Amino acid sequence: MTTTTPARTTARMAALVSEIRTVVDRGLAPDLTAYLVGERVAPHLGTPDLLTTEQRVGDPDRYRQHVLHAEPDGSFSVVALVWLPGQETAIHDHVSWCVAGVHEGEESELRYRLAPATGDGCARLVATEHVVNGPGDVCGFAPPGDIHKVYNSCRTTAISLHVYGADVIRLGSSVRRVYTLPTD
């Protein structure tokens, strides 16, 4: 993943950040926060004035993260992920709650559960669900149980908006750990 630092914010993005702040400031449980933030994100997806031209640019080598906002108190960040065809993440989980909404294109997600080691083997990841999200689709989650892999499953650029309950500028990423265990 390549990361760029915050650039100019559109008026629509500033309004969305304000809506997200109102939810986060309530101090609710992580799963409820993710659900309510997702409700705020959904109406903005697919609108032409959400992102600047620069925030829609990908990277030919890996998906690109454009940091759109990081709350000064570290309580949340908003990023745009730009995926060229075939680009994907490693299997990973997150440090905090997360909301992802597809702005353009199509994004697929493979979800996993961690199966503990047995007497004759090591721990492994078991695929539990394959989800394909199109424009306007939103999903949210809170750890634990958020192990997944995300990839662009369409033939064009895909852009998704992600809100994390953490400061991705300070942390560099929302990823808690990458999994290299065998998968079923």
Backbone as a chain_set.jsonl record, in Angstrom:
{"seq": "MTTTTPARTTARMAALVSEIRTVVDRGLAPDLTAYLVGERVAPHLGTPDLLTTEQRVGDPDRYRQHVLHAEPDGSFSVVALVWLPGQETAIHDHVSWCVAGVHEGEESELRYRLAPATGDGCARLVATEHVVNGPGDVCGFAPPGDIHKVYNSCRTTAISLHVYGADVIRLGSSVRRVYTLPTD", "coords": {"N": [[0.843, -1.169, 0.0], [0.572, 2.192, -0.828], [0.832, 5.381, 0.657], [-0.626, 8.576, 0.901], [-0.482, 11.878, 2.23], [-2.884, 14.025, 3.968], [-4.752, 16.07, 1.763], [-6.271, 18.787, 0.018], [-9.555, 19.3, 1.222], [-12.786, 18.456, 0.204], [-15.925, 20.247, 0.168], [-18.064, 18.516, 0.63], [-16.734, 16.331, 1.82], [-15.822, 17.568, 4.15], [-18.278, 18.037, 5.41], [-19.124, 15.388, 5.792], [-17.109, 14.481, 7.553], [-17.744, 16.027, 9.786], [-20.243, 14.906, 10.419], [-19.439, 12.304, 11.076], [-17.815, 12.837, 13.294], [-19.743, 13.705, 15.142], [-21.024, 11.286, 15.734], [-18.869, 9.683, 16.725], [-18.057, 11.159, 18.951], [-19.987, 10.508, 20.795], [-19.191, 8.318, 22.222], [-19.866, 5.577, 22.137], [-20.264, 1.94, 22.12], [-17.849, 0.038, 20.219], [-18.916, -1.576, 18.012], [-21.496, -0.512, 17.648], [-20.839, 2.137, 17.12], [-19.502, 1.795, 14.644], [-21.666, 0.903, 13.079], [-23.389, 3.172, 13.13], [-21.715, 5.15, 12.04], [-21.421, 4.068, 9.495], [-24.016, 4.474, 8.513], [-23.911, 7.22, 8.158], [-21.945, 7.505, 6.222], [-22.906, 6.228, 3.885], [-24.847, 7.876, 2.287], [-23.132, 9.613, 0.962], [-21.572, 8.251, -0.808], [-20.528, 7.616, -4.144], [-21.047, 10.144, -5.068], [-20.105, 12.892, -7.111], [-18.655, 15.003, -6.019], [-17.259, 14.284, -3.736], [-14.542, 13.456, -3.554], [-11.335, 14.831, -4.46], [-9.664, 15.285, -7.633], [-7.009, 14.423, -7.36], [-7.231, 12.696, -5.198], [-8.306, 10.453, -6.265], [-6.463, 9.007, -7.59], [-4.605, 6.156, -8.444], [-2.021, 3.645, -7.816], [0.317, 1.985, -9.775], [1.616, -0.26, -8.74], [0.566, -1.146, -6.26], [-2.348, -1.08, -4.103], [-3.592, 2.189, -3.257], [-3.551, 4.407, -0.526], [-5.214, 7.262, 0.341], [-5.043, 9.63, 2.7], [-7.655, 11.326, 4.034], [-8.66, 12.64, 6.213], [-7.65, 13.065, 9.57], [-8.612, 12.914, 12.777], [-7.824, 15.36, 15.2], [-7.655, 14.481, 17.907], [-7.119, 11.817, 17.616], [-9.208, 10.005, 17.435], [-10.554, 9.091, 15.133], [-10.103, 8.331, 11.622], [-10.271, 9.137, 8.135], [-10.057, 7.627, 5.044], [-9.38, 7.296, 1.535], [-9.294, 4.514, -0.464], [-7.686, 3.469, -3.314], [-7.963, 1.22, -5.828], [-6.449, -0.536, -8.348], [-7.254, -2.767, -11.082], [-7.163, -6.115, -9.908], [-5.553, -5.61, -7.665], [-4.806, -6.146, -4.179], [-5.194, -6.753, -0.621], [-3.147, -8.179, 1.994], [-4.091, -10.99, 4.054], [-5.604, -9.865, 6.946], [-6.183, -8.205, 10.158], [-7.675, -5.604, 12.229], [-6.816, -2.615, 14.164], [-8.898, -1.292, 15.302], [-12.442, -0.365, 15.268], [-14.092, -0.298, 12.079], [-15.333, 1.141, 9.059], [-16.317, 0.545, 5.793], [-17.002, 1.714, 2.591], [-18.12, 1.424, -0.737], [-17.225, 3.562, -3.231], [-16.837, 3.697, -5.93], [-16.773, 1.353, -8.597], [-16.008, -2.079, -7.831], [-15.602, -4.069, -4.975], [-14.206, -6.852, -3.445], [-14.437, -9.086, -0.672], [-12.931, -11.437, 1.375], [-13.76, -13.195, 4.141], [-12.548, -14.472, 7.245], [-12.199, -16.944, 9.874], [-10.318, -17.656, 12.779], [-9.009, -20.739, 13.317], [-8.135, -22.666, 16.003], [-4.996, -24.267, 16.881], [-4.721, -27.784, 16.555], [-4.232, -31.04, 18.086], [-2.61, -32.344, 16.233], [-1.788, -30.476, 14.389], [-1.216, -27.074, 13.132], [-2.495, -23.772, 13.927], [-5.05, -22.39, 11.799], [-6.599, -20.563, 9.1], [-9.992, -20.259, 8.382], [-12.107, -19.867, 5.724], [-15.035, -17.963, 5.835], [-16.913, -16.4, 4.58], [-17.703, -14.855, 1.478], [-17.886, -11.76, 0.133], [-19.228, -9.464, -2.153], [-19.022, -6.16, -2.876], [-20.653, -3.383, -4.241], [-21.007, -0.108, -5.809], [-22.049, 2.204, -3.39], [-22.527, 0.317, -1.423], [-22.067, -0.549, 1.989], [-20.116, -1.655, 4.717], [-19.406, -2.634, 8.074], [-17.359, -3.207, 10.974], [-16.056, -4.463, 14.083], [-13.207, -5.281, 15.983], [-12.907, -8.208, 18.113], [-12.61, -10.711, 15.489], [-12.467, -9.789, 12.905], [-11.029, -10.636, 10.673], [-9.805, -10.542, 7.44], [-9.509, -10.358, 3.816], [-9.133, -8.069, 1.216], [-10.005, -7.093, -2.082], [-9.784, -5.706, -5.421], [-12.268, -6.552, -7.496], [-13.143, -6.015, -10.022], [-12.937, -4.898, -13.475], [-12.099, -2.358, -13.735], [-10.9, 0.687, -12.195], [-11.325, 0.704, -8.703], [-12.752, 2.458, -6.016], [-12.792, 3.025, -2.616], [-14.19, 4.204, 0.448], [-12.941, 4.517, 3.655], [-13.409, 4.458, 7.124], [-11.764, 4.645, 10.102], [-11.464, 3.83, 13.546], [-9.158, 5.072, 14.648], [-5.976, 6.772, 14.553], [-4.651, 6.941, 11.584], [-2.55, 8.304, 10.454], [-0.659, 8.644, 12.479], [-0.284, 5.932, 13.184], [0.311, 4.776, 10.722], [-1.123, 2.845, 9.406], [-4.219, 0.98, 9.497], [-4.043, -1.607, 10.097], [-3.755, -4.313, 12.279], [-2.513, -6.857, 12.509], [-0.905, -9.048, 10.157], [-1.799, -12.051, 8.609], [-0.267, -15.149, 8.043], [-0.943, -17.73, 8.077], [-1.917, -21.131, 7.185], [-4.702, -21.529, 4.923], [-8.103, -22.63, 4.704]], "CA": [[0.0, 0.0, 0.0], [1.23, 3.485, -0.764], [0.021, 6.323, 1.424], [-0.4, 10.0, 0.729], [-0.963, 12.646, 3.372], [-4.099, 14.785, 3.658], [-4.713, 17.159, 0.79], [-7.448, 19.638, 0.083], [-10.792, 18.614, 1.559], [-13.956, 18.997, -0.47], [-16.99, 20.664, 1.084], [-18.827, 17.318, 0.996], [-15.932, 15.561, 2.775], [-15.854, 18.299, 5.424], [-19.589, 17.772, 6.007], [-19.107, 14.001, 6.262], [-16.254, 14.423, 8.751], [-18.535, 16.589, 10.879], [-21.253, 13.9, 10.78], [-18.725, 11.209, 11.751], [-17.397, 13.36, 14.603], [-20.919, 13.697, 16.011], [-21.231, 9.903, 16.175], [-17.725, 9.216, 17.521], [-18.054, 11.885, 20.228], [-20.965, 9.929, 21.723], [-18.489, 7.345, 23.051], [-20.634, 4.326, 22.167], [-19.517, 0.702, 21.889], [-17.263, 0.035, 18.874], [-19.779, -2.109, 16.959], [-22.566, 0.456, 17.417], [-20.205, 3.278, 16.452], [-19.298, 1.425, 13.246], [-22.97, 0.878, 12.423], [-23.891, 4.54, 12.967], [-20.85, 5.835, 11.078], [-21.809, 3.54, 8.183], [-25.237, 5.179, 8.084], [-23.534, 8.576, 7.732], [-21.108, 7.405, 5.027], [-23.653, 5.726, 2.726], [-25.422, 8.867, 1.364], [-22.091, 10.378, 0.262], [-20.884, 7.39, -1.772], [-20.919, 7.772, -5.537], [-21.254, 11.544, -5.438], [-18.911, 13.37, -7.815], [-17.939, 16.052, -5.292], [-16.704, 13.774, -2.475], [-13.084, 13.389, -3.629], [-10.665, 15.642, -5.467], [-9.039, 14.493, -8.7], [-5.793, 13.817, -6.81], [-7.614, 11.635, -4.26], [-8.833, 9.348, -7.058], [-5.332, 8.458, -8.325], [-4.064, 4.896, -7.934], [-0.598, 3.348, -7.954], [0.369, 0.761, -10.582], [2.245, -1.378, -8.03], [-0.211, -1.606, -5.097], [-3.461, -0.159, -3.841], [-3.109, 3.442, -2.674], [-4.343, 5.011, 0.542], [-5.181, 8.716, 0.452], [-5.596, 10.053, 3.981], [-8.505, 12.486, 3.801], [-8.823, 13.347, 7.485], [-7.313, 12.399, 10.828], [-9.117, 13.752, 13.865], [-6.696, 15.764, 16.045], [-7.548, 13.692, 19.145], [-6.811, 10.436, 17.26], [-10.381, 9.139, 17.58], [-10.926, 8.472, 13.865], [-9.473, 8.78, 10.38], [-11.01, 8.832, 6.92], [-9.146, 7.43, 3.918], [-9.88, 6.741, 0.279], [-8.413, 3.493, -1.022], [-7.822, 3.369, -4.761], [-7.535, -0.124, -6.227], [-6.45, -0.863, -9.764], [-7.695, -4.157, -11.235], [-6.322, -7.178, -9.374], [-4.823, -5.264, -6.441], [-5.407, -6.752, -2.998], [-4.483, -6.703, 0.658], [-2.843, -9.457, 2.629], [-5.101, -11.325, 5.073], [-5.25, -9.029, 8.093], [-7.238, -7.673, 11.02], [-7.52, -4.169, 12.468], [-6.605, -2.112, 15.526], [-10.095, -0.598, 15.788], [-13.626, -0.501, 14.437], [-13.877, 0.192, 10.716], [-16.448, 1.191, 8.12], [-15.861, 0.639, 4.404], [-18.075, 1.911, 1.625], [-17.632, 1.484, -2.111], [-17.54, 4.816, -3.905], [-16.827, 3.449, -7.378], [-16.242, 0.037, -8.942], [-16.45, -3.241, -7.065], [-14.595, -4.537, -4.027], [-14.551, -8.139, -2.853], [-13.863, -9.341, 0.643], [-12.956, -12.798, 1.896], [-13.717, -13.147, 5.604], [-12.001, -15.693, 7.837], [-12.14, -17.12, 11.322], [-9.098, -18.32, 13.196], [-9.229, -22.065, 13.918], [-6.953, -22.913, 16.846], [-4.185, -25.455, 16.612], [-5.198, -29.061, 17.088], [-3.142, -31.88, 18.551], [-1.729, -32.79, 15.157], [-1.559, -29.438, 13.392], [-1.092, -25.696, 13.584], [-3.674, -22.936, 13.716], [-5.296, -22.106, 10.393], [-7.7, -19.659, 8.813], [-11.093, -20.907, 7.675], [-12.948, -18.89, 5.03], [-16.411, -18.022, 6.318], [-17.845, -15.646, 3.746], [-17.189, -14.065, 0.361], [-18.829, -10.669, -0.082], [-18.902, -8.544, -3.237], [-19.678, -4.883, -2.63], [-20.678, -2.461, -5.366], [-21.181, 1.298, -5.45], [-23.046, 2.502, -2.373], [-22.554, -0.701, -0.36], [-21.292, -0.21, 3.187], [-20.03, -2.677, 5.761], [-18.657, -2.179, 9.237], [-17.024, -4.254, 11.925], [-15.203, -4.117, 15.213], [-12.479, -6.455, 16.475], [-12.221, -9.252, 17.346], [-13.428, -11.357, 14.471], [-12.462, -8.966, 11.691], [-9.956, -11.104, 9.796], [-10.288, -10.548, 6.062], [-8.677, -9.952, 2.686], [-9.951, -7.235, 0.341], [-9.39, -6.921, -3.389], [-10.577, -5.151, -6.514], [-12.774, -7.684, -8.282], [-13.702, -5.566, -11.298], [-11.935, -4.635, -14.522], [-11.797, -0.93, -13.726], [-10.466, 1.19, -10.893], [-12.309, 0.718, -7.62], [-12.418, 3.414, -4.957], [-13.614, 2.834, -1.42], [-13.98, 5.131, 1.542], [-12.8, 3.776, 4.903], [-13.325, 5.239, 8.354], [-11.179, 3.819, 11.154], [-11.477, 4.42, 14.886], [-7.757, 5.228, 15.039], [-5.245, 7.781, 13.797], [-3.803, 6.216, 10.635], [-1.317, 9.059, 10.192], [0.278, 8.277, 13.544], [-0.015, 4.494, 13.13], [0.752, 4.39, 9.389], [-2.098, 1.914, 8.837], [-5.21, 0.488, 10.457], [-3.81, -3.045, 10.236], [-3.19, -4.781, 13.544], [-1.546, -7.902, 12.158], [-1.058, -9.767, 8.892], [-1.817, -13.487, 8.854], [0.374, -15.987, 7.027], [-1.334, -19.114, 8.401], [-2.604, -21.857, 6.112], [-6.135, -21.252, 4.791], [-8.972, -23.722, 4.227]], "C": [[0.883, 1.226, 0.0], [0.277, 4.447, -0.079], [0.388, 7.745, 1.05], [-1.011, 10.723, 1.922], [-2.145, 13.517, 2.976], [-3.854, 15.932, 2.684], [-5.953, 18.017, 1.005], [-8.69, 18.796, 0.372], [-11.944, 19.267, 0.811], [-14.989, 19.41, 0.579], [-17.806, 19.458, 1.538], [-18.052, 16.486, 2.012], [-15.927, 16.253, 4.133], [-17.182, 18.058, 6.145], [-19.651, 16.347, 6.552], [-18.261, 13.856, 7.516], [-17.008, 14.964, 9.961], [-19.594, 15.594, 11.36], [-20.601, 12.736, 11.538], [-18.322, 11.632, 13.163], [-18.557, 13.331, 15.595], [-21.194, 12.303, 16.559], [-20.119, 9.474, 17.121], [-17.71, 9.879, 18.892], [-19.067, 11.344, 21.237], [-20.347, 8.859, 22.612], [-19.215, 6.019, 23.188], [-19.717, 3.113, 21.973], [-19.001, 0.678, 20.447], [-18.187, -0.485, 17.773], [-20.932, -1.161, 16.637], [-22.017, 1.707, 16.723], [-20.017, 2.984, 14.969], [-20.625, 1.444, 12.484], [-23.464, 2.3, 12.134], [-23.03, 5.365, 12.008], [-21.181, 5.359, 9.665], [-23.058, 4.208, 7.641], [-24.926, 6.583, 7.582], [-22.753, 8.544, 6.42], [-21.949, 7.123, 3.782], [-24.195, 6.817, 1.794], [-24.39, 9.638, 0.541], [-21.401, 9.561, -0.832], [-21.427, 7.601, -3.178], [-21.15, 9.201, -5.976], [-19.982, 12.099, -6.063], [-18.081, 14.392, -7.037], [-17.362, 15.586, -3.952], [-15.183, 13.846, -2.451], [-12.549, 14.353, -4.676], [-10.093, 14.714, -6.537], [-7.814, 13.761, -8.175], [-6.115, 12.635, -5.895], [-8.199, 10.408, -4.962], [-7.721, 8.625, -7.833], [-4.813, 7.196, -7.642], [-2.567, 4.806, -8.127], [-0.501, 2.041, -8.74], [0.907, -0.46, -9.838], [1.424, -1.949, -6.885], [-1.357, -0.632, -4.875], [-2.922, 1.058, -3.092], [-4.097, 3.966, -1.644], [-4.13, 6.522, 0.524], [-5.822, 9.078, 1.794], [-6.351, 11.353, 3.753], [-8.689, 13.319, 5.054], [-8.325, 12.457, 8.613], [-7.719, 13.361, 11.938], [-7.955, 14.098, 14.803], [-6.547, 14.948, 17.332], [-7.283, 12.207, 18.887], [-7.993, 9.492, 17.265], [-10.869, 8.512, 16.284], [-10.139, 9.082, 12.719], [-10.37, 8.382, 9.218], [-9.989, 8.722, 5.79], [-9.932, 6.983, 2.689], [-8.846, 5.721, -0.166], [-8.72, 3.369, -2.5], [-7.156, 2.072, -5.194], [-7.564, -0.236, -7.736], [-6.84, -2.333, -9.904], [-6.666, -5.16, -10.703], [-5.575, -6.848, -8.098], [-5.568, -5.764, -5.214], [-4.573, -6.498, -1.758], [-4.005, -8.106, 1.003], [-4.022, -9.784, 3.546], [-4.677, -10.62, 6.35], [-6.455, -8.794, 8.999], [-6.867, -6.237, 11.383], [-7.35, -3.818, 13.944], [-7.876, -1.526, 16.123], [-11.295, -0.943, 14.913], [-13.332, 0.125, 13.072], [-15.199, 0.186, 9.953], [-15.838, 1.327, 6.731], [-17.073, 0.77, 3.499], [-17.498, 2.054, 0.231], [-18.162, 2.755, -2.777], [-17.694, 4.587, -5.405], [-16.233, 2.062, -7.63], [-16.819, -1.058, -8.066], [-15.294, -3.739, -6.211], [-15.074, -5.85, -3.426], [-13.81, -8.311, -1.545], [-14.025, -10.822, 0.964], [-12.784, -12.693, 3.399], [-13.296, -14.504, 6.146], [-12.261, -15.734, 9.337], [-10.872, -17.899, 11.61], [-9.467, -19.625, 13.878], [-7.973, -22.393, 14.724], [-6.219, -24.189, 16.434], [-4.83, -26.673, 17.249], [-3.98, -29.873, 17.504], [-2.158, -32.262, 17.461], [-1.443, -31.713, 14.108], [-1.459, -28.056, 14.002], [-2.426, -24.97, 13.385], [-3.824, -22.675, 12.219], [-6.45, -21.112, 10.282], [-8.739, -20.402, 7.982], [-11.945, -19.806, 7.044], [-14.392, -19.065, 5.482], [-17.401, -17.345, 5.383], [-17.085, -14.923, 2.642], [-18.248, -13.024, 0.038], [-18.327, -9.816, -1.24], [-19.718, -7.284, -3.013], [-19.541, -3.985, -3.85], [-20.895, -1.04, -4.889], [-22.34, 1.495, -4.462], [-23.131, 1.487, -1.258], [-21.614, -0.311, 0.772], [-21.261, -1.417, 4.107], [-19.193, -2.112, 6.899], [-18.389, -3.334, 10.165], [-16.199, -3.674, 13.054], [-14.485, -5.381, 15.661], [-13.082, -6.962, 17.777], [-13.158, -9.835, 16.288], [-13.467, -10.612, 13.162], [-11.334, -9.361, 10.736], [-10.501, -11.195, 8.372], [-9.18, -10.18, 5.079], [-9.596, -9.192, 1.754], [-9.233, -7.096, -0.996], [-10.363, -6.309, -4.391], [-10.988, -6.314, -7.401], [-13.406, -7.251, -9.597], [-12.571, -5.236, -12.269], [-11.558, -3.172, -14.625], [-11.267, -0.551, -12.353], [-11.627, 1.116, -9.91], [-11.816, 1.71, -6.564], [-13.363, 3.169, -3.8], [-13.212, 3.847, -0.364], [-13.964, 4.319, 2.829], [-12.692, 4.758, 6.056], [-12.848, 4.288, 9.437], [-11.239, 4.558, 12.483], [-10.078, 4.544, 15.452], [-7.124, 6.303, 14.154], [-4.273, 7.079, 12.848], [-2.556, 7.001, 10.243], [-0.269, 8.671, 11.229], [0.685, 6.815, 13.446], [0.568, 4.04, 11.786], [-0.241, 3.502, 8.663], [-3.112, 1.567, 9.92], [-5.003, -0.998, 10.756], [-3.15, -3.358, 11.569], [-2.133, -5.841, 13.291], [-1.916, -8.507, 10.814], [-0.922, -11.242, 9.21], [-1.162, -14.227, 7.689], [0.097, -17.462, 7.302], [-1.928, -19.8, 7.185], [-4.093, -21.514, 6.107], [-6.86, -22.488, 4.272], [-9.99, -23.154, 3.26]], "O": [[1.851, 1.29, 0.758], [-0.941, 4.337, -0.222], [1.563, 8.079, 0.901], [-1.95, 10.227, 2.546], [-2.39, 13.731, 1.789], [-2.867, 16.659, 2.788], [-6.592, 17.962, 2.056], [-8.848, 17.705, -0.176], [-12.061, 20.492, 0.789], [-14.931, 18.975, 1.73], [-18.199, 19.38, 2.702], [-18.64, 15.983, 2.969], [-16.019, 15.586, 5.163], [-17.201, 17.894, 7.365], [-20.17, 16.12, 7.645], [-18.666, 13.169, 8.454], [-16.909, 14.4, 11.051], [-19.817, 15.453, 12.562], [-21.152, 12.246, 12.524], [-18.475, 10.865, 14.113], [-18.372, 12.973, 16.758], [-21.56, 12.156, 17.725], [-20.393, 8.956, 18.204], [-17.387, 9.233, 19.888], [-19.006, 11.693, 22.416], [-20.914, 8.522, 23.652], [-19.18, 5.402, 24.253], [-18.528, 3.265, 21.693], [-19.64, 1.232, 19.552], [-18.239, 0.109, 16.696], [-21.307, -1.022, 15.473], [-22.667, 2.264, 15.838], [-20.333, 3.823, 14.125], [-20.69, 1.95, 11.364], [-23.905, 2.594, 11.023], [-23.551, 6.184, 11.252], [-21.217, 6.165, 8.735], [-23.152, 4.479, 6.444], [-25.6, 7.084, 6.682], [-22.882, 9.452, 5.599], [-21.718, 7.726, 2.733], [-24.014, 6.694, 0.583], [-24.738, 10.25, -0.469], [-20.721, 10.125, -1.69], [-22.634, 7.746, -3.376], [-21.424, 9.445, -7.151], [-18.885, 11.804, -5.587], [-16.917, 14.619, -7.37], [-17.01, 16.418, -3.117], [-14.596, 14.25, -1.447], [-13.226, 14.655, -5.659], [-10.05, 13.497, -6.354], [-7.601, 12.596, -8.511], [-5.346, 11.676, -5.83], [-8.548, 9.427, -4.304], [-8.001, 7.737, -8.638], [-4.608, 7.168, -6.429], [-1.921, 5.767, -8.547], [-1.183, 1.076, -8.395], [0.672, -1.589, -10.269], [1.568, -3.128, -6.562], [-1.348, 0.488, -5.384], [-1.92, 0.968, -2.382], [-5.309, 3.967, -1.859], [-3.006, 7.002, 0.674], [-7.016, 8.853, 1.992], [-5.772, 12.356, 3.334], [-8.853, 14.537, 4.987], [-8.551, 11.247, 8.611], [-7.221, 14.484, 12.017], [-7.178, 13.214, 15.163], [-5.427, 14.744, 17.801], [-7.226, 11.418, 19.83], [-7.808, 8.284, 17.113], [-11.544, 7.483, 16.328], [-9.59, 10.179, 12.821], [-11.131, 7.418, 9.303], [-9.161, 9.613, 5.602], [-10.998, 6.377, 2.794], [-7.656, 6.028, -0.238], [-9.872, 3.184, -2.893], [-5.967, 1.85, -4.967], [-8.617, -0.045, -8.344], [-6.762, -3.077, -8.926], [-5.474, -5.072, -10.999], [-5.002, -7.752, -7.49], [-6.799, -5.807, -5.197], [-3.415, -6.088, -1.831], [-4.409, -9.088, 0.382], [-4.868, -8.922, 3.784], [-3.536, -10.753, 6.791], [-7.588, -9.134, 8.658], [-5.862, -5.713, 10.903], [-7.686, -4.596, 14.837], [-7.932, -1.285, 17.329], [-11.187, -1.705, 13.952], [-12.441, 0.964, 12.934], [-16.062, -0.662, 10.178], [-14.937, 2.14, 6.524], [-18.047, 0.028, 3.629], [-16.491, 2.736, 0.042], [-19.368, 2.982, -2.869], [-18.547, 5.184, -6.061], [-15.295, 1.652, -6.947], [-17.963, -0.981, -7.618], [-14.154, -3.819, -6.669], [-16.207, -5.952, -2.957], [-12.725, -7.769, -1.335], [-15.112, -11.385, 0.84], [-11.781, -12.164, 3.879], [-13.637, -15.547, 5.588], [-12.508, -14.712, 9.977], [-10.412, -18.696, 10.793], [-10.157, -19.625, 14.898], [-6.87, -22.396, 14.178], [-6.757, -25.053, 15.74], [-5.405, -26.6, 18.336], [-2.841, -29.452, 17.303], [-0.981, -32.482, 17.746], [-0.907, -32.021, 13.043], [-1.596, -27.877, 15.212], [-3.352, -25.49, 12.762], [-2.851, -22.732, 11.468], [-7.174, -20.861, 11.246], [-8.409, -21.083, 7.011], [-12.444, -18.922, 7.74], [-14.911, -20.181, 5.508], [-18.588, -17.671, 5.386], [-15.971, -14.442, 2.846], [-19.381, -13.371, -0.295], [-17.144, -9.482, -1.304], [-20.948, -7.327, -2.964], [-18.458, -3.845, -4.418], [-20.96, -0.794, -3.685], [-23.452, 1.016, -4.679], [-23.751, 1.763, -0.231], [-20.512, 0.189, 0.543], [-22.262, -2.118, 4.259], [-18.372, -1.217, 6.698], [-19.109, -4.332, 10.149], [-15.711, -2.546, 12.982], [-15.096, -6.449, 15.714], [-13.722, -6.185, 18.485], [-14.337, -9.488, 16.214], [-14.403, -10.781, 12.382], [-10.756, -8.504, 10.068], [-11.522, -11.838, 8.126], [-8.087, -9.758, 5.456], [-10.726, -9.619, 1.519], [-8.008, -6.993, -1.044], [-11.582, -6.381, -4.234], [-10.139, -6.984, -7.989], [-14.125, -8.029, -10.224], [-11.394, -5.294, -11.913], [-10.785, -2.786, -15.502], [-11.197, -1.389, -11.454], [-12.768, 1.428, -10.252], [-10.625, 1.784, -6.265], [-14.58, 3.111, -3.976], [-12.064, 4.285, -0.291], [-14.87, 3.521, 3.072], [-11.978, 5.758, 5.977], [-13.457, 3.243, 9.664], [-11.08, 5.778, 12.528], [-9.831, 4.17, 16.599], [-7.686, 6.686, 13.128], [-3.189, 6.668, 13.264], [-1.596, 6.413, 9.745], [0.881, 8.4, 10.883], [1.86, 6.485, 13.605], [1.251, 3.018, 11.728], [-0.21, 3.412, 7.436], [-2.892, 1.825, 11.103], [-5.715, -1.573, 11.579], [-2.138, -2.765, 11.942], [-1.008, -5.749, 13.784], [-3.072, -8.482, 10.393], [-0.048, -11.645, 9.977], [-1.455, -13.973, 6.52], [0.815, -18.336, 6.817], [-2.39, -19.137, 6.257], [-4.676, -21.241, 7.156], [-6.309, -23.281, 3.508], [-10.823, -23.894, 2.736]]}, "num_chains": 1, "name": "protein.A"}
